Amino acid sequence: MSHVLVAPDKFKGSLSAPEVAAHVAAGLRRAQPSIDVREVPVADGGDGTLDAALAAGFTRVAVTASGPTGEPVATAYARRGDTAVVELADVSGLSRLPGGRLAPLVATSYGTGEVIRAALDDGCRTIVLGLGGSACTDGGAGLAQALGVRLLDADGRDLPPGGAALAELATVDVSDLHPAVAGADVVVASDVDNPLLGEHGAAAVYGPQKGADAEQVAQLDAALARWNEVLARDAGVDAATATLPGAGAAGGVGFAALAVLGATLRPGIEYLLDLVGFHQHLAGASLVVTGEGSLDEQTLRGKAPAGVAAAAREAGAPVVAIAGQCLLPREALRAAGFVAAYALIDIEPDPRRCVAEAGPLLERLAEHRLAAIIDTGTYQEDRK
């Protein structure tokens, strides 16, 4: 029998991806109790990656690690067999900044390295590192330090945390790098294709989002260049690694993953769809439902709903999108593979209620609009 596959990303600020899937499924089942609905929450490597892995059957392993400004945070990685999924956003992300206070010069990826170290110590040998939503622009220097790399100034002292401190980097010592790194398969799941340095680099493009003004962006870019230069000289890393697409991901954590951990870079949504078993559930689906909080131009640049739509279209399954709001015109939706899009704002004009009551509104939307699609096979929507 055919089935409906519900594979959304999170509604940021309202619901996790598993919660979105559960509410949509509940609405569909209320309308048609016998319907076969399969819930496969997804993510693209950013925040929500951990939730998607756990929903797919991975086991949560709790870890206490350093947040972006050093305060301990309760985080975790997801494990299945010897594979660990590490979400940078859950430990070194903007959401982990105390009081939401931005710290562009001193925020660190050290805690992400601590989570990777915990997974390696526990016997994991495939590390999937989801990048996105970082608070730091440290080129992954903190991550490297947490895994045993020493970054020293001219007086032989260890550098303090943060990207700005890299301007004082004189020596990189990789002799104490965690021994399990050499035998580990590290995969970076990210759709960011920025290099580490320059006008399209980590500091210039993403620094302002993390609180850096123009002067600080220039300061951070120069410090990251120093990090690349000394690492190449002292550790034999190819300096051209900094120019690779994805080296600038997560404030340059992509660079450290490539240069220090020997990681391979995979498109985030494509890799994670494989990881959560999406394609197995896609086979035979009569309808696929995906979405996120806001469908906009960013959605079309490798975000989870676009990846789901591309995979479903290739399999010949129609895809509808759900969202809090949809800012894309019908032509753009069609070009991306969506046959229709439905937004909470279409049935509840108050944006605050759309956020606060996203769950019940999703159930209502699923019960009255998505279920009608299954009954009639037609797609009626409220946008031009």
C-alpha positions in Angstrom: 0.0 0.0 0.0 1.1 3.5 -0.7 1.9 5.8 2.2 2.5 9.4 3.1 6.1 10.4 4.1 6.4 13.3 6.4 10.0 14.6 6.4 10.2 18.2 7.7 13.0 20.2 9.2 12.5 22.2 12.4 10.3 25.3 12.7 13.0 27.4 14.3 11.9 29.0 17.5 8.7 26.9 17.7 9.2 23.1 17.1 11.9 20.6 16.5 11.7 18.5 13.3 10.4 15.4 15.2 7.7 17.6 16.8 6.7 19.1 13.4 6.5 15.6 11.9 4.4 14.3 14.9 1.9 17.2 14.6 1.5 16.8 10.8 1.0 13.0 11.2 -1.6 13.6 14.0 -3.6 15.9 11.8 -3.5 13.4 8.9 -4.6 10.5 11.1 -7.4 12.5 12.6 -8.8 13.0 9.1 -8.1 9.5 7.9 -7.5 7.1 10.8 -6.4 4.2 8.5 -3.8 6.3 6.7 -0.2 5.0 6.6 2.0 7.9 7.7 5.7 7.6 8.1 7.6 10.2 10.1 11.2 10.8 9.1 12.4 14.2 10.5 15.4 15.6 8.6 18.1 18.2 8.9 20.8 19.8 6.7 23.8 19.7 9.1 22.9 22.8 11.1 20.8 22.9 14.3 18.4 20.1 14.5 20.8 17.5 13.1 21.1 15.8 16.5 17.3 15.6 16.8 17.0 14.1 13.3 19.6 11.4 14.1 17.9 10.5 17.4 14.5 10.2 15.6 16.1 7.8 13.2 17.1 5.4 16.0 20.5 6.7 17.1 21.1 6.7 20.8 21.8 9.9 22.7 25.1 10.0 24.6 25.2 12.9 27.1 28.4 15.0 27.2 29.3 18.1 29.3 31.4 20.4 27.2 32.5 24.0 27.0 30.1 26.5 25.4 31.2 29.1 23.0 32.4 31.4 25.8 33.7 28.7 28.1 30.6 28.0 30.3 29.9 24.3 30.7 26.8 23.2 28.7 24.9 19.9 28.7 25.1 18.5 25.2 25.3 15.1 23.5 26.2 13.2 20.4 24.0 10.6 18.7 25.5 7.1 18.3 24.6 4.1 16.2 27.2 1.3 16.0 30.6 3.1 15.8 29.1 6.2 14.1 28.7 9.4 16.1 26.7 12.4 14.9 28.0 15.7 16.4 26.1 18.9 16.0 28.2 22.0 16.4 25.2 24.2 17.0 24.3 22.3 20.1 27.5 23.1 21.9 29.3 25.9 20.1 26.2 27.6 18.6 24.7 31.1 18.9 21.9 29.6 21.0 24.6 28.6 23.6 25.8 32.2 24.2 24.9 33.2 27.8 22.1 35.8 27.6 22.5 35.8 23.8 25.5 38.1 24.1 27.6 37.9 21.0 31.3 37.4 21.3 32.8 37.6 17.8 36.5 37.8 18.9 36.6 35.3 21.7 33.9 32.7 21.0 35.5 29.2 20.5 34.7 25.8 18.9 36.6 24.1 21.8 33.4 22.4 23.0 32.8 20.8 19.7 36.2 19.3 19.9 35.4 18.0 23.3 32.3 16.2 22.0 34.3 14.6 19.2 37.0 13.6 21.7 34.3 11.9 23.9 33.0 10.0 20.9 36.5 8.9 19.9 37.2 7.8 23.5 34.0 5.8 23.4 35.2 3.8 20.4 33.4 5.7 17.6 35.3 5.7 14.4 33.0 7.5 12.0 32.3 11.0 13.1 29.6 13.0 11.3 30.1 16.6 12.1 27.1 18.8 11.3 28.2 22.4 10.8 25.9 25.5 11.0 24.7 28.1 13.5 28.2 28.6 15.1 28.9 31.5 17.5 32.6 31.5 16.7 35.0 32.6 14.0 38.1 30.8 15.2 38.9 28.6 12.2 38.3 25.5 14.2 41.3 26.3 16.3 39.4 25.6 19.5 38.3 22.2 18.1 41.9 21.4 17.3 43.0 22.4 20.8 40.4 20.2 22.4 41.8 17.3 20.4 45.4 17.8 21.6 46.8 20.3 19.2 48.8 23.1 20.9 48.7 26.6 19.6 51.6 28.7 21.1 52.6 32.3 21.0 56.1 33.6 20.6 56.8 33.0 24.3 55.6 29.4 24.2 52.3 30.0 25.9 49.1 28.4 24.9 46.8 30.8 23.0 43.5 31.9 24.7 40.2 31.0 23.0 38.8 32.8 20.0 39.7 33.8 16.5 41.3 37.1 17.4 44.0 35.4 19.5 45.3 33.6 16.3 47.0 36.8 15.3 49.6 35.9 18.0 50.1 32.4 16.8 53.8 31.5 16.5 53.9 27.7 16.6 51.5 24.8 16.0 52.3 21.5 17.7 50.3 18.5 16.5 52.3 15.8 18.2 49.6 15.2 20.9 46.7 15.1 18.5 44.2 12.5 19.7 45.6 9.1 18.4 42.2 7.9 17.3 41.9 10.7 14.7 44.3 8.9 12.4 42.0 5.9 12.1 38.7 7.8 12.1 36.5 8.6 9.1 35.4 12.2 9.7 32.6 13.5 7.5 31.6 17.2 7.5 27.9 17.6 6.6 27.5 21.2 5.4 26.1 23.0 2.4 28.2 26.1 2.9 30.8 26.5 0.1 32.7 29.5 1.4 36.5 29.4 1.6 38.3 30.3 4.8 39.6 33.7 3.8 38.9 36.8 1.8 35.7 38.6 0.7 33.7 35.3 0.5 35.4 33.8 3.6 34.3 32.9 7.1 34.9 36.3 8.7 33.6 38.5 5.9 30.4 36.6 5.2 29.4 35.3 8.6 31.3 37.4 11.1 28.7 40.2 11.1 26.0 37.7 12.0 28.1 36.9 15.1 28.5 40.5 16.1 31.7 41.5 14.3 31.9 45.1 12.9 33.9 45.9 9.8 37.2 46.4 11.8 36.7 43.1 13.7 36.0 41.3 10.4 39.3 42.5 9.0 41.0 41.5 12.3 39.5 38.0 12.3 40.3 37.5 8.6 44.0 38.4 9.2 44.1 36.1 12.3 42.6 33.2 10.3 45.3 33.8 7.6 47.9 33.5 10.3 46.3 30.2 11.5 46.5 28.8 7.9 50.1 30.0 7.4 51.5 28.5 10.6 49.5 25.3 10.4 50.9 24.8 6.9 54.5 25.5 8.0 54.5 23.4 11.2 52.1 20.5 10.3 52.7 20.1 6.6 49.1 21.0 5.8 48.5 22.2 2.2 47.9 25.9 2.5 45.5 25.6 -0.4 43.1 23.8 2.0 41.9 27.2 3.1 40.6 27.8 -0.4 38.5 24.7 -0.6 34.7 25.1 -0.7 33.4 24.6 2.8 36.6 25.6 4.6 34.7 28.7 5.8 31.8 26.7 7.2 30.9 27.5 10.8 33.4 30.3 11.2 36.2 28.2 9.7 35.6 25.0 11.6 35.3 23.4 8.2 38.9 24.3 7.6 40.2 22.6 10.8 38.1 19.5 10.1 39.7 19.3 6.6 43.2 20.3 7.6 43.6 18.7 11.0 41.1 15.8 11.0 41.4 14.8 7.4 37.7 15.1 6.9 35.7 14.8 3.7 33.0 17.3 2.9 29.6 16.1 1.9 26.5 18.1 1.0 24.7 18.3 4.3 21.1 17.4 3.3 22.2 14.7 0.9 24.4 13.0 3.5 21.8 13.3 6.2 19.0 11.9 4.1 21.1 8.8 3.7 21.9 8.7 7.4 18.3 8.8 8.6 17.1 6.2 6.0 14.9 8.7 4.0 15.3 6.8 0.7 14.0 3.6 2.1 10.8 5.3 3.3 10.5 7.2 0.0 10.0 4.1 -2.0 6.3 3.7 -2.7 5.3 7.0 -1.2 2.2 8.6 -2.7 2.9 12.0 -1.1 5.9 13.6 0.6 5.4 16.4 3.0 8.4 18.5 4.0 9.0 22.1 5.2 10.6 24.5 7.7 9.7 27.6 9.6 10.2 30.0 6.7 10.3 29.0 3.0 12.4 31.6 1.3 15.4 32.1 -0.9 17.7 30.4 1.6 15.5 27.3 1.3 16.5 26.9 -2.3 20.3 27.0 -1.5 20.7 23.5 -0.2 18.4 23.6 2.8 16.6 20.5 4.0 13.2 21.0 2.2 14.9 21.6 -1.1 16.9 18.4 -0.7 13.8 16.4 0.2 12.0 17.8 -2.9 14.9 17.0 -5.2 15.1 13.4 -4.0 11.3 12.9 -4.1 11.0 14.4 -7.6 13.7 12.0 -8.8 11.7 9.1 -7.3 8.5 10.4 -9.0 6.7 11.3 -5.7 4.8 14.6 -5.4 6.0 16.9 -2.7 4.1 19.6 -0.8 5.8 22.1 1.6 4.5 23.3 4.9 5.9 26.3 6.7 5.2 29.1 9.2 5.4 31.5 6.3 6.1 31.1 2.6 8.0 33.9 0.9 8.5 32.1 -2.4 6.3 32.7 -5.5 4.6 29.7 -7.1 7.1 29.6 -10.0 10.1 29.3 -7.7 8.3 26.5 -5.7 7.5 24.6 -8.9 11.0 25.0 -10.2 12.3 23.5 -6.9 10.0 20.5 -7.2 7.1 21.5 -4.9 3.6 21.0 -6.2 2.2 23.2 -3.5 3.0 25.0 -0.3 0.9 25.7 2.7 1.7 28.1 5.5 0.4 28.6 9.0 0.0 32.3 8.3 -2.6 31.4 5.7 -4.9 30.0 8.4 -3.8 32.2 11.3 -3.0 35.8 10.4 -1.3 36.6 13.7 2.4 35.8 13.4 2.8 35.5 17.2 0.1 32.9 17.4 1.8 31.0 14.5 4.9 30.7 16.6 3.3 30.1 19.9 0.6 27.6 18.6 2.6 26.1 15.8 1.7 22.5 16.8 -2.1 22.8 16.9 -2.0 24.9 13.7 0.0 22.3 11.9 -2.5 19.6 12.9 -5.3 21.8 11.6 -3.5 22.4 8.4 -2.8 18.7 7.9 -6.3 17.6 8.8 -8.1 20.1 6.5 -5.7 20.8 3.7 -3.1 18.0 3.3 -5.7 15.3 3.9 -7.8 16.8 1.1 -4.9 16.3 -1.3 -4.9 12.6 -0.5 -8.7 12.5 -1.1 -8.8 14.5 -4.3 -5.3 14.4 -5.7 -5.5 18.1 -6.3 -3.3 20.8 -4.8 -5.1 24.0 -3.9 -3.1 26.8 -2.3 -3.5 30.4 -1.3 -0.5 31.9 -3.0 0.1 33.5 -6.4 
